[in-house]
Amino acid sequence: MRETAPVRGHLPDENPGFVGRRTELERISAALAEHRLVTVTGVGGVGKTRLALRAAHRAAGLYPDGAWWTDLAQLDGDRLLVALVADSVDLSDHTPGMAATGLCHRLADDRLLLVLDSCEHLAEPCARLVAELLAAAPGLTVLTTSRQPLGVEGEQVVALDPLPPAGVDALELLRGAAGEEFTAAGPAGEICVRLEGIPLALELAAAQIRIQGAEAVRDQLGTRFDAPPSARFDLLAHTERVWPSRHQTLRAAIGWSHELSAPLERLLWARLSVFRGPFDLASATAVCIGGPLNRATLPGALDGLVRASVVRPPDAAGRLRMLDTIRAYGATWLDRTGETAAVADRHAAHFRGLARRGEADWHGARQLRWYRTVDAHHTDLRLALDRLLRTDPDAALDLIGSVAFAWSCRGRLREARDGLEQALLLSGERGRTRARALWALGVTLVLQGEFGPAQDVSEQCAREARFAEHTVHRDRPGDLTLDAAALAGLLALTTGRPMAAHVVVGHVLDAARGGPADSAARLRCHLVRVFALTGLGRLGEARERALALRDLCEELDEHWTRTALEYQLSLTGLLEGDPARAAGHARAMLEGTRGLGASLGVALGLDVLATALAAAGDGERAADVSGTGEAYWRSTGQARRGLPGLRALHEKYTDTARATLGEPAYEEIFVRALTGLPQDGLERALGDPRHA
């Protein structure tokens, strides 16, 4: 969610090069006012995405619950369709039921605009999902882009044509993209006519104008486009279907750009097509080198593709990407060279390696950087996992076992569980890799509230850990055994059995060598023991151990455990009758969970802060924070929950605050926070004076 957004929702920033389309914008606006499903259709490169984004920005203020954007081009199939849409509307779905159920529940009472971009390759599953969502959510409006209508009852289609070739808008687009002034009577006007006003074709021509000049580009297009269609671009001229003439023009324009690229650039273009999400130079190098493309020549080839507008320029984080139409063309060339499987395997191996390096870096100063890297490359990690599930299930188990905990922390529990369960089923790998995957699956199940299945997985994890370590750590538990104990302890804590948690982690910690700084598994066991001591009422001991562990985490620059410790210290403060101290720790927890993008953690932190404020007698702020907390809980798809001790305290002090403030006043503040912008409520909870 963008904190700068004036309304709820998330829409990407608009392309500053948008021109014209006033009539089409009015047609979409009118259609959205009258229909709950509007589909913008048109050939590839005609500007459907850009127009839909402009229309969504214009309409966003009309929807109290915001406008939300989903880019479907990154999906190869429909298996993760619901998960991607859920993620795009800030639903970190922690529920264990059917995937679409949580999404329907999330949207049921909202009035929002959902934009599904690039539906054509998933037309049937998109149609089914849209129909289900529209039936479940009366206040939902859906705007889609696709090369053909979805065919859902009540769908209003807005067909998008290219810009008028001889009109001012096509010339303005070319002028802006090329960075030069042109007149309609010159070569630029002829270029617009040759390219039939297709925006993507004009952008490709503009890139060549910057390199060669307008006259040279006009002459080349004349030579190229005067040839028969089959001679222009026969690679994609499928004989089994008749292509619209404008589609032939776009294909010819892309083919022309391809011919103008240097041989190394063409090879890189084809190989880069394996990426579905943004990529950086390091990833491009790892996946695409081979033959004449090496570490010395690849950067220059990549720069050439950026200059030609084949690859979009890097963003502030250095990430690049290709438009789907251009990527698909490169994929066809990759297939023609016979390299598709080899490059896909290198892609999968690279992201498996990235996942393994990230897991190794989890315990220490690089934790946050790796966590954000996994988030940034989420699309390609999923793609790599899907590839390995088909070609090398043992490697798939290794990859998902390395990233599943981070996915679960980020709220992607469904994807983590789905990947883990598939890999565990398909792989026969035993030992460390399997034990680690079972541990990650157990944590995911606990977070989903699936305590029965979690118990079974916890027992499997313990057995697999013993199998993996019996010849290596005969005299002491290793990290796999420690993590198995931490999982068992976590499960015991969340089911109200603090003594069992204390015993299971205490047993392995007493037998293990080293301290909590030695590994992430040891640190997790120490964390569980602190919570167990709290649940047992040994508050002074729990607080002392928690403070020592927090200091250690600060030295290590470890974020996840430190955030959990702040939660425990806040709970301890409440139990010891010090709500001011509890509120301070709760705010520290919220700062940490916000940085991790963990909506469940934010929800838990807001609950403990609301409880502390109510205990301190600040009923108004308690109501405000509690309403914001409810909004975050709804984003997880779950009812409020947490450790049993906190739930009882929350109910007790909330009842007191309601009685003191008065039920109507409390409810008014609560509902205002619930229906307001969640990020604004979080800022108020953190005490930001801008939102006071």
C-alpha positions as CSV (number, residue, x, y, z in Angstrom):
1,M,0.0,0.0,0.0
2,R,1.5,3.4,-0.9
3,E,1.6,5.7,2.1
4,T,1.3,8.7,-0.1
5,A,-2.0,7.6,-1.7
6,P,-4.9,10.1,-1.1
7,V,-7.4,7.3,-0.9
8,R,-7.4,3.6,-0.1
9,G,-5.9,1.2,-2.5
10,H,-2.8,0.8,-4.6
11,L,-2.3,1.9,-8.2
12,P,1.1,2.1,-9.9
13,D,2.4,5.5,-10.8
14,E,1.2,6.7,-14.2
15,N,3.5,6.8,-17.2
16,P,4.3,10.5,-17.8
17,G,4.1,10.0,-21.5
18,F,0.4,9.5,-21.6
19,V,-1.2,11.6,-24.4
20,G,-4.7,11.9,-25.8
21,R,-7.4,9.3,-25.3
22,R,-9.9,11.8,-24.0
23,T,-12.9,10.2,-25.7
24,E,-11.9,6.7,-24.6
25,L,-11.4,7.9,-21.0
26,E,-14.9,9.3,-21.0
27,R,-16.3,6.1,-22.4
28,I,-14.6,4.0,-19.6
29,S,-15.7,6.5,-16.9
30,A,-19.3,6.3,-18.2
31,A,-19.1,2.5,-18.4
32,L,-17.8,2.2,-14.8
33,A,-20.6,4.3,-13.6
34,E,-23.2,2.0,-15.1
35,H,-21.6,-1.5,-15.1
36,R,-19.8,-3.6,-12.5
37,L,-17.5,-5.2,-15.1
38,V,-15.8,-3.2,-17.8
39,T,-13.2,-4.8,-20.1
40,V,-10.9,-2.7,-22.3
41,T,-10.0,-4.8,-25.4
42,G,-7.5,-4.2,-28.2
43,V,-4.4,-5.7,-29.9
44,G,-1.1,-5.9,-28.1
45,G,0.7,-2.6,-27.8
46,V,-2.4,-0.5,-28.4
47,G,-2.2,1.0,-24.9
48,K,-4.8,-0.9,-22.9
49,T,-2.7,-1.0,-19.7
50,R,-1.8,2.7,-19.8
51,L,-5.4,3.8,-20.5
52,A,-6.9,1.5,-17.8
53,L,-4.3,2.9,-15.3
54,R,-5.3,6.5,-16.2
55,A,-9.0,5.6,-15.9
56,A,-8.4,4.0,-12.5
57,H,-6.6,7.0,-11.2
58,R,-9.4,9.2,-12.3
59,A,-12.1,7.0,-10.8
60,A,-10.3,6.1,-7.5
61,G,-11.9,8.8,-5.4
62,L,-15.4,7.5,-6.2
63,Y,-14.7,4.2,-4.4
64,P,-14.6,4.5,-0.6
65,D,-12.5,1.4,-0.3
66,G,-10.1,2.3,-3.0
67,A,-8.8,1.3,-6.4
68,W,-6.4,-1.8,-6.5
69,W,-4.2,-3.0,-9.3
70,T,-3.3,-6.6,-10.3
71,D,-0.7,-7.3,-13.0
72,L,-1.5,-10.8,-14.3
73,A,1.2,-10.8,-17.0
74,Q,3.6,-12.3,-14.5
75,L,1.5,-15.6,-14.2
76,D,2.1,-18.5,-16.5
77,G,-1.0,-20.4,-15.3
78,D,-3.9,-19.9,-13.0
79,R,-2.7,-21.9,-10.0
80,L,-1.6,-18.7,-8.2
81,L,-4.3,-16.4,-9.7
82,V,-6.3,-16.0,-6.5
83,A,-3.2,-15.6,-4.4
84,L,-1.9,-12.8,-6.6
85,V,-5.3,-10.9,-6.6
86,A,-5.5,-11.3,-2.8
87,D,-2.0,-9.9,-2.4
88,S,-2.9,-7.0,-4.7
89,V,-5.7,-5.9,-2.4
90,D,-3.6,-6.2,0.7
91,L,-5.2,-9.5,1.8
92,S,-2.4,-11.4,3.6
93,D,-4.8,-14.4,3.7
94,H,-4.0,-16.5,6.7
95,T,-7.1,-18.6,6.4
96,P,-6.8,-22.3,5.6
97,G,-10.0,-22.8,3.5
98,M,-10.5,-22.5,-0.3
99,A,-8.4,-19.8,-1.8
100,A,-11.3,-17.7,-3.3
101,T,-13.3,-17.9,-0.1
102,G,-11.0,-15.5,1.8
103,L,-10.9,-13.1,-1.1
104,C,-14.7,-13.1,-1.4
105,H,-15.0,-12.4,2.3
106,R,-12.4,-9.7,2.1
107,L,-14.3,-7.9,-0.6
108,A,-17.9,-8.7,0.5
109,D,-18.7,-5.4,2.3
110,D,-16.4,-3.1,0.4
111,R,-17.0,-0.6,-2.4
112,L,-13.9,-0.7,-4.4
113,L,-12.5,-0.9,-7.9
114,L,-10.4,-3.9,-8.8
115,V,-8.3,-3.7,-11.9
116,L,-7.1,-6.9,-13.5
117,D,-4.5,-6.1,-16.2
118,S,-3.5,-8.5,-19.0
119,C,-6.2,-11.2,-18.7
120,E,-5.9,-12.7,-22.2
121,H,-3.7,-15.7,-21.3
122,L,-6.0,-16.5,-18.3
123,A,-9.3,-15.6,-19.8
124,E,-11.3,-18.6,-18.6
125,P,-10.0,-18.7,-15.0
126,C,-10.3,-14.9,-14.8
127,A,-13.9,-15.1,-16.0
128,R,-14.7,-17.6,-13.3
129,L,-13.0,-15.6,-10.6
130,V,-14.6,-12.3,-11.6
131,A,-18.1,-13.9,-11.7
132,E,-17.6,-15.3,-8.2
133,L,-16.3,-12.1,-6.8
134,L,-19.1,-10.0,-8.3
135,A,-21.6,-12.4,-6.9
136,A,-20.1,-12.2,-3.4
137,A,-19.3,-8.5,-3.3
138,P,-22.2,-6.2,-4.3
139,G,-20.1,-3.1,-4.0
140,L,-17.3,-4.4,-6.2
141,T,-16.5,-3.0,-9.7
142,V,-14.0,-4.7,-11.9
143,L,-12.0,-3.1,-14.7
144,T,-10.0,-5.6,-16.9
145,T,-7.7,-5.3,-19.9
146,S,-7.6,-8.2,-22.4
147,R,-7.2,-8.8,-26.1
148,Q,-10.7,-10.3,-26.0
149,P,-13.7,-10.0,-23.8
150,L,-14.0,-12.3,-20.8
151,G,-17.6,-13.3,-21.6
152,V,-19.0,-12.8,-18.2
153,E,-22.7,-11.8,-17.9
154,G,-23.1,-8.1,-17.7
155,E,-19.7,-7.3,-19.1
156,Q,-19.4,-3.9,-20.8
157,V,-16.6,-3.9,-23.5
158,V,-14.7,-0.8,-24.5
159,A,-12.7,-1.6,-27.7
160,L,-9.5,0.4,-28.0
161,D,-8.2,1.4,-31.4
162,P,-4.8,2.9,-32.1
163,L,-4.3,6.6,-32.0
164,P,-5.4,8.3,-35.3
165,P,-2.3,8.0,-37.4
166,A,-2.5,11.4,-38.9
167,G,-3.7,13.1,-35.7
168,V,-2.0,15.3,-33.2
169,D,-1.9,12.6,-30.4
170,A,0.2,10.1,-32.3
171,L,2.6,12.9,-33.2
172,E,2.7,14.1,-29.6
173,L,3.5,10.6,-28.3
174,L,6.3,10.2,-30.8
175,R,7.6,13.7,-30.0
176,G,7.6,13.1,-26.2
177,A,9.2,9.6,-26.5
178,A,11.9,10.8,-28.9
179,G,12.5,14.1,-27.0
180,E,12.5,16.1,-30.3
181,E,10.1,18.6,-31.9
182,F,8.4,17.4,-35.1
183,T,5.9,18.7,-37.6
184,A,3.2,16.7,-39.1
185,A,4.4,17.5,-42.6
186,G,7.9,16.0,-42.0
187,P,9.2,12.4,-41.7
188,A,7.7,12.1,-38.2
189,G,4.2,12.4,-39.6
190,E,5.0,9.7,-42.1
191,I,6.3,7.4,-39.4
192,C,3.0,7.8,-37.5
193,V,1.0,6.8,-40.5
194,R,3.3,3.9,-41.3
195,L,2.9,2.6,-37.8
196,E,-0.8,3.2,-37.8
197,G,-0.8,5.1,-34.6
198,I,0.0,2.0,-32.4
199,P,1.6,3.4,-29.2
200,L,4.1,0.7,-28.6
201,A,5.3,0.7,-32.2
202,L,5.7,4.5,-32.0
203,E,7.8,4.2,-28.8
204,L,10.1,1.7,-30.5
205,A,10.4,4.1,-33.5
206,A,11.1,7.0,-31.1
207,A,14.0,5.0,-29.6
208,Q,15.5,4.6,-33.1
209,I,14.9,8.3,-33.8
210,R,17.1,9.1,-30.8
211,I,19.8,7.0,-32.3
212,Q,19.5,7.6,-36.1
213,G,17.3,10.5,-36.7
214,A,13.7,10.7,-38.0
215,E,14.6,10.6,-41.8
216,A,16.6,7.4,-41.5
217,V,13.8,5.8,-39.5
218,R,11.2,6.8,-42.0
219,D,13.3,5.4,-44.8
220,Q,13.8,2.1,-43.0
221,L,10.1,1.7,-42.2
222,G,9.3,2.4,-45.8
223,T,11.6,-0.3,-47.0
224,R,10.3,-2.7,-44.4
225,F,6.6,-2.1,-44.5
226,D,6.3,-2.0,-48.3
227,A,7.3,-5.6,-48.4
228,P,4.6,-8.4,-48.2
229,P,3.5,-9.2,-44.7
230,S,5.1,-12.6,-44.8
231,A,8.4,-11.1,-45.6
232,R,8.2,-8.4,-42.9
233,F,8.0,-10.6,-40.0
234,D,7.4,-14.2,-40.8
235,L,8.5,-15.6,-37.4
236,L,5.1,-14.9,-35.8
237,A,2.9,-15.1,-38.9
238,H,0.9,-18.0,-37.7
239,T,-0.8,-19.7,-40.7
240,E,-3.5,-21.2,-38.5
241,R,-5.2,-17.9,-37.9
242,V,-5.7,-14.6,-39.7
243,W,-4.2,-11.7,-37.8
244,P,-5.7,-8.2,-37.9
245,S,-3.7,-5.9,-40.1
246,R,-2.8,-3.7,-37.1
247,H,-1.4,-6.7,-35.2
248,Q,0.7,-7.4,-38.3
249,T,2.0,-3.8,-38.1
250,L,3.0,-4.1,-34.5
251,R,4.7,-7.5,-35.1
252,A,6.5,-5.9,-38.0
253,A,7.6,-2.9,-35.8
254,I,8.9,-5.3,-33.1
255,G,10.7,-7.4,-35.8
256,W,12.2,-4.2,-37.2
257,S,13.6,-3.2,-33.8
258,H,14.9,-6.7,-33.5
259,E,16.7,-6.5,-36.8
260,L,18.2,-3.2,-35.8
261,S,19.6,-4.7,-32.6
262,A,23.2,-6.0,-32.6
263,P,23.6,-9.8,-32.6
264,L,24.5,-9.9,-28.9
265,E,21.5,-7.6,-28.1
266,R,19.1,-10.0,-30.0
267,L,20.6,-13.0,-28.1
268,L,20.1,-11.2,-24.8
269,W,16.6,-10.1,-25.7
270,A,15.6,-13.8,-26.2
271,R,17.2,-14.9,-23.0
272,L,15.8,-12.1,-20.9
273,S,12.3,-13.3,-21.9
274,V,12.5,-16.0,-19.2
275,F,12.1,-13.3,-16.5
276,R,8.5,-12.6,-15.6
277,G,9.1,-9.9,-13.0
278,P,11.7,-7.1,-12.7
279,F,15.3,-8.1,-12.9
280,D,18.7,-6.5,-12.1
281,L,22.0,-6.7,-13.8
282,A,23.2,-9.4,-11.5
283,S,20.3,-11.7,-12.2
284,A,20.5,-11.0,-15.9
285,T,24.1,-11.9,-15.9
286,A,23.6,-15.1,-14.0
287,V,20.8,-16.3,-16.2
288,C,21.8,-15.0,-19.6
289,I,25.5,-15.5,-20.0
290,G,26.8,-18.2,-22.3
291,G,28.6,-18.3,-25.6
292,P,29.4,-14.8,-26.8
293,L,27.4,-13.2,-24.0
294,N,29.7,-13.0,-21.0
295,R,30.3,-10.8,-18.1
296,A,32.3,-8.3,-20.2
297,T,29.8,-8.1,-23.1
298,L,26.4,-8.4,-21.4
299,P,26.3,-5.0,-19.8
300,G,26.8,-3.3,-23.1
301,A,24.1,-5.4,-24.8
302,L,21.7,-4.6,-22.0
303,D,22.4,-0.9,-22.4
304,G,21.6,-1.2,-26.1
305,L,18.3,-2.8,-25.4
306,V,17.4,0.0,-22.9
307,R,18.3,2.6,-25.5
308,A,16.1,0.9,-28.0
309,S,13.2,0.8,-25.5
310,V,13.1,-3.0,-25.6
311,V,14.0,-3.0,-21.9
312,R,12.5,-0.4,-19.7
313,P,15.1,1.9,-18.0
314,P,16.0,0.9,-14.4
315,D,14.0,2.2,-11.6
316,A,15.4,3.7,-8.4
317,A,16.4,0.3,-7.1
318,G,18.2,-0.6,-10.4
319,R,15.5,-3.0,-11.5
320,L,14.6,-3.4,-15.2
321,R,11.7,-5.1,-17.1
322,M,10.3,-5.8,-20.5
323,L,6.7,-5.2,-21.6
324,D,4.8,-8.4,-22.0
325,T,4.4,-8.1,-25.7
326,I,8.1,-7.6,-26.3
327,R,8.9,-10.4,-23.8
328,A,6.7,-12.8,-25.7
329,Y,8.5,-12.0,-28.9
330,G,11.8,-12.7,-27.3
331,A,10.4,-16.0,-26.0
332,T,9.5,-17.0,-29.5
333,W,13.1,-16.3,-30.7
334,L,14.4,-18.2,-27.7
335,D,12.3,-21.2,-28.7
336,R,13.5,-20.9,-32.2
337,T,17.2,-21.1,-31.0
338,G,16.4,-24.2,-29.0
339,E,17.5,-22.6,-25.7
340,T,14.2,-22.4,-23.9
341,A,14.7,-25.3,-21.6
342,A,18.4,-24.5,-20.9
343,V,17.7,-20.8,-20.0
344,A,14.7,-21.8,-17.9
345,D,17.0,-24.2,-16.0
346,R,19.6,-21.5,-15.5
347,H,16.8,-19.2,-14.3
348,A,15.6,-21.7,-11.8
349,A,19.1,-22.5,-10.6
350,H,19.9,-18.8,-10.1
351,F,16.8,-18.2,-8.0
352,R,17.4,-21.4,-6.0
353,G,20.8,-20.1,-5.3
354,L,19.4,-16.7,-4.3
355,A,17.0,-18.4,-1.9
356,R,19.8,-20.4,-0.3
357,R,22.1,-17.4,0.1
358,G,19.2,-15.5,1.7
359,E,18.5,-18.3,4.2
360,A,22.1,-18.3,5.2
361,D,22.0,-14.5,5.7
362,W,18.8,-14.6,7.8
363,H,20.7,-14.6,11.1
364,G,22.5,-11.3,11.2
365,A,22.9,-7.9,9.7
366,R,21.8,-8.8,6.2
367,Q,18.4,-10.2,7.3
368,L,16.4,-7.2,6.3
369,R,18.2,-6.7,3.0
370,W,17.6,-10.4,2.1
371,Y,14.0,-10.2,3.2
372,R,13.4,-7.3,0.8
373,T,15.3,-9.1,-2.0
374,V,13.0,-12.1,-1.7
375,D,10.0,-9.8,-1.8
376,A,11.3,-7.9,-4.9
377,H,12.0,-11.2,-6.8
378,H,8.8,-12.9,-5.6
379,T,7.4,-13.5,-9.1
380,D,10.6,-15.1,-10.5
381,L,11.0,-17.2,-7.3
382,R,7.5,-18.6,-7.9
383,L,8.4,-19.2,-11.6
384,A,11.6,-21.0,-10.6
385,L,9.7,-23.1,-8.1
386,D,7.1,-24.1,-10.7
387,R,9.9,-25.1,-13.1
388,L,11.7,-27.2,-10.5
389,L,8.5,-28.9,-9.3
390,R,8.3,-30.2,-12.9
391,T,12.0,-31.0,-13.5
392,D,13.7,-31.5,-10.2
393,P,11.4,-31.9,-7.1
394,D,14.4,-32.3,-4.8
395,A,15.7,-28.9,-5.9
396,A,12.2,-27.5,-5.6
397,L,12.0,-28.7,-2.0
398,D,15.3,-26.9,-1.3
399,L,14.1,-23.6,-2.9
400,I,10.8,-23.5,-1.1
401,G,12.3,-24.6,2.2
402,S,14.7,-21.6,1.9
403,V,12.1,-18.9,1.3
404,A,8.8,-20.2,2.8
405,F,9.5,-18.7,6.3
406,A,10.0,-15.3,4.7
407,W,6.9,-15.7,2.6
408,S,4.9,-16.6,5.7
409,C,6.3,-13.6,7.5
410,R,5.2,-11.4,4.6
411,G,1.7,-12.9,4.8
412,R,2.0,-15.2,1.7
413,L,0.9,-18.2,3.7
414,R,-1.2,-19.8,0.9
415,E,1.7,-19.7,-1.5
416,A,4.2,-21.0,1.1
417,R,1.9,-23.8,2.1
418,D,1.0,-24.8,-1.5
419,G,4.7,-24.9,-2.5
420,L,5.8,-26.8,0.6
421,E,3.1,-29.4,0.3
422,Q,3.7,-30.0,-3.4
423,A,7.4,-30.3,-3.0
424,L,7.2,-32.5,0.1
425,L,4.8,-34.8,-1.9
426,L,6.9,-34.9,-5.1
427,S,10.4,-35.1,-3.5
428,G,12.0,-38.1,-2.0
429,E,14.8,-36.1,-0.4
430,R,15.6,-37.0,3.2
431,G,17.6,-35.2,5.8
432,R,18.3,-31.5,6.3
433,T,16.3,-30.3,3.3
434,R,13.2,-32.2,4.2
435,A,13.4,-31.3,7.9
436,R,13.7,-27.6,7.1
437,A,10.7,-27.7,4.8
438,L,8.6,-29.5,7.4
439,W,9.6,-26.9,10.0
440,A,8.5,-24.1,7.6
441,L,5.3,-25.9,6.8
442,G,4.6,-26.3,10.5
443,V,5.1,-22.6,11.2
444,T,2.8,-21.8,8.3
445,L,0.0,-24.1,9.6
446,V,0.3,-22.5,13.1
447,L,-0.1,-19.1,11.6
448,Q,-3.2,-20.3,9.7
449,G,-4.6,-21.7,13.0
450,E,-4.5,-25.2,11.6
451,F,-3.3,-26.7,14.9
452,G,-4.2,-30.4,14.2
453,P,-2.3,-30.6,11.0
454,A,0.5,-28.5,12.6
455,Q,0.9,-31.1,15.3
456,D,1.3,-33.9,12.7
457,V,3.9,-31.9,10.8
458,S,5.7,-30.9,14.0
459,E,6.1,-34.6,14.9
460,Q,7.4,-35.4,11.4
461,C,9.8,-32.5,11.6
462,A,11.3,-33.8,14.9
463,R,11.7,-37.3,13.4
464,E,13.3,-36.0,10.3
465,A,15.7,-33.8,12.3
466,R,16.8,-36.8,14.3
467,F,17.3,-38.8,11.1
468,A,19.4,-35.9,9.6
469,E,21.6,-35.3,12.6
470,H,22.0,-38.7,14.3
471,T,25.5,-39.2,12.7
472,V,26.5,-35.6,12.9
473,H,25.4,-34.4,16.4
474,R,25.3,-37.6,18.4
475,D,26.1,-35.9,21.7
476,R,24.1,-32.7,21.2
477,P,21.1,-31.3,19.3
478,G,21.9,-29.5,16.0
479,D,20.0,-26.6,14.5
480,L,17.4,-28.9,12.9
481,T,16.5,-30.4,16.2
482,L,16.5,-26.9,17.8
483,D,14.1,-25.7,15.1
484,A,11.9,-28.7,15.5
485,A,11.7,-27.9,19.3
486,A,10.9,-24.3,18.5
487,L,8.0,-25.4,16.3
488,A,6.7,-27.7,19.0
489,G,7.0,-24.9,21.5
490,L,5.2,-22.4,19.2
491,L,2.4,-24.8,18.7
492,A,2.1,-25.3,22.5
493,L,2.1,-21.6,23.2
494,T,-0.7,-20.8,20.7
495,T,-2.8,-23.6,22.1
496,G,-2.5,-22.4,25.7
497,R,0.2,-24.8,27.0
498,P,3.1,-22.7,28.2
499,M,4.6,-25.4,30.4
500,A,4.8,-27.8,27.5
501,A,6.6,-25.1,25.4
502,H,9.0,-24.4,28.3
503,V,9.8,-28.0,28.7
504,V,10.4,-28.9,25.0
505,V,12.7,-25.9,24.3
506,G,14.4,-26.1,27.6
507,H,15.3,-29.7,27.0
508,V,17.1,-29.0,23.7
509,L,18.7,-25.8,24.9
510,D,20.2,-27.4,27.9
511,A,21.7,-30.1,25.8
512,A,22.9,-27.8,23.0
513,R,26.2,-26.1,22.9
514,G,26.6,-22.4,22.3
515,G,24.4,-19.4,22.9
516,P,21.5,-17.6,21.2
517,A,23.8,-15.7,18.9
518,D,25.2,-18.8,17.3
519,S,22.3,-19.6,15.0
520,A,18.8,-18.5,14.0
521,A,17.5,-21.8,15.4
522,R,19.0,-21.2,18.8
523,L,17.6,-17.7,18.9
524,R,14.1,-19.0,18.0
525,C,14.3,-21.5,20.9
526,H,15.3,-18.8,23.3
527,L,12.4,-16.6,22.0
528,V,9.9,-19.5,22.6
529,R,11.3,-19.9,26.2
530,V,10.7,-16.2,26.9
531,F,7.1,-16.5,25.9
532,A,6.7,-19.7,27.9
533,L,8.0,-18.0,31.0
534,T,5.5,-15.2,30.4
535,G,2.7,-17.6,30.1
536,L,3.8,-19.3,33.3
537,G,3.7,-16.1,35.2
538,R,7.4,-15.9,35.8
539,L,7.4,-12.3,34.6
540,G,10.6,-10.9,36.1
541,E,12.6,-13.8,34.6
542,A,10.9,-13.5,31.3
543,R,11.5,-9.7,31.1
544,E,15.2,-10.1,32.1
545,R,15.8,-12.7,29.4
546,A,13.8,-10.8,26.8
547,L,15.8,-7.6,27.4
548,A,19.1,-9.5,27.1
549,L,17.9,-11.2,23.9
550,R,16.8,-7.8,22.5
551,D,20.2,-6.3,23.1
552,L,21.7,-9.3,21.3
553,C,19.4,-8.8,18.4
554,E,20.4,-5.1,18.2
555,E,24.0,-6.2,18.0
556,L,23.3,-8.7,15.3
557,D,20.9,-6.2,13.5
558,E,18.3,-9.0,13.6
559,H,14.8,-7.7,13.0
560,W,12.3,-10.5,13.2
561,T,13.1,-11.8,16.6
562,R,13.6,-8.3,18.0
563,T,10.1,-7.4,16.9
564,A,8.7,-10.5,18.6
565,L,10.6,-9.6,21.8
566,E,9.0,-6.2,21.8
567,Y,5.6,-7.8,21.7
568,Q,6.5,-10.0,24.6
569,L,7.9,-7.1,26.6
570,S,4.7,-5.2,26.0
571,L,2.7,-8.1,27.2
572,T,4.9,-8.4,30.3
573,G,4.4,-4.7,31.0
574,L,0.7,-5.2,30.9
575,L,0.8,-8.2,33.2
576,E,3.1,-6.3,35.7
577,G,0.7,-3.3,35.7
578,D,2.8,-0.8,33.8
579,P,0.7,0.2,30.8
580,A,3.1,3.1,29.8
581,R,6.0,0.7,29.4
582,A,3.8,-1.7,27.6
583,A,2.7,1.0,25.1
584,G,6.4,1.9,24.4
585,H,7.3,-1.7,23.6
586,A,4.1,-2.0,21.5
587,R,5.1,1.0,19.4
588,A,8.6,-0.4,18.9
589,M,7.1,-3.7,17.7
590,L,4.8,-1.8,15.3
591,E,7.8,0.0,13.8
592,G,9.5,-3.3,13.2
593,T,6.5,-5.1,11.7
594,R,5.8,-2.2,9.5
595,G,9.3,-2.4,8.1
596,L,8.8,-6.1,7.5
597,G,5.5,-5.6,5.8
598,A,3.9,-8.1,8.1
599,S,0.2,-7.4,8.4
600,L,-0.4,-10.1,11.1
601,G,2.4,-8.6,13.2
602,V,0.9,-5.1,12.8
603,A,-2.5,-6.4,13.9
604,L,-1.0,-8.1,16.9
605,G,0.9,-5.0,17.8
606,L,-2.1,-2.7,17.5
607,D,-4.0,-5.0,19.8
608,V,-1.4,-4.9,22.6
609,L,-1.1,-1.1,22.2
610,A,-4.9,-0.7,22.3
611,T,-4.9,-2.8,25.5
612,A,-2.1,-0.7,27.0
613,L,-3.9,2.6,26.2
614,A,-7.1,1.3,27.7
615,A,-5.3,0.1,30.8
616,A,-3.9,3.6,31.2
617,G,-7.4,5.1,31.0
618,D,-7.0,6.7,27.5
619,G,-10.2,5.3,26.1
620,E,-10.3,7.6,23.0
621,R,-6.9,6.5,21.7
622,A,-7.6,2.9,22.7
623,A,-10.8,3.0,20.5
624,D,-8.9,4.6,17.6
625,V,-6.0,2.0,17.8
626,S,-8.4,-0.9,18.2
627,G,-10.4,0.2,15.1
628,T,-7.2,0.4,13.1
629,G,-6.3,-3.0,14.5
630,E,-9.6,-4.5,13.3
631,A,-8.8,-3.2,9.8
632,Y,-5.5,-5.0,9.8
633,W,-7.1,-8.1,11.2
634,R,-9.5,-8.1,8.3
635,S,-6.6,-7.9,5.9
636,T,-5.5,-11.3,7.2
637,G,-8.9,-12.9,6.6
638,Q,-9.0,-13.9,10.3
639,A,-10.9,-12.9,13.4
640,R,-8.8,-11.3,16.2
641,R,-6.5,-13.7,17.9
642,G,-3.2,-13.8,19.7
643,L,-1.7,-15.4,22.8
644,P,-4.4,-16.4,25.3
645,G,-3.0,-14.1,28.0
646,L,-3.3,-11.0,25.7
647,R,-6.8,-11.9,24.5
648,A,-8.1,-11.9,28.1
649,L,-6.4,-8.6,28.9
650,H,-7.7,-7.0,25.7
651,E,-11.3,-8.0,26.5
652,K,-11.0,-6.8,30.1
653,Y,-9.5,-3.3,29.4
654,T,-11.6,-2.8,26.3
655,D,-14.8,-3.3,28.3
656,T,-13.5,-0.8,30.9
657,A,-12.8,1.8,28.2
658,R,-16.2,1.3,26.6
659,A,-17.9,1.8,30.0
660,T,-15.8,4.9,30.9
661,L,-16.1,6.6,27.5
662,G,-19.6,5.4,26.8
663,E,-20.6,2.9,24.2
664,P,-21.7,5.3,21.5
665,A,-18.6,7.5,21.7
666,Y,-16.3,4.4,21.8
667,E,-18.1,2.9,18.8
668,E,-18.0,6.1,16.8
669,I,-14.2,6.4,17.2
670,F,-13.7,2.7,16.5
671,V,-15.7,2.7,13.3
672,R,-14.0,5.9,12.1
673,A,-10.6,4.3,12.4
674,L,-11.9,1.0,10.9
675,T,-13.2,2.7,7.8
676,G,-10.3,5.2,7.5
677,L,-6.9,4.7,5.8
678,P,-5.1,1.9,7.7
679,Q,-1.7,3.5,7.2
680,D,-3.0,6.8,8.7
681,G,-4.3,4.9,11.7
682,L,-1.0,3.2,12.1
683,E,0.8,6.6,12.0
684,R,-1.5,7.9,14.7
685,A,-0.8,4.8,16.8
686,L,2.9,5.4,16.5
687,G,2.4,9.0,17.7
688,D,3.4,10.8,14.4
689,P,2.4,14.5,15.0
690,R,1.3,14.8,11.4
691,H,-1.5,12.4,12.1
692,A,-2.3,13.4,15.7
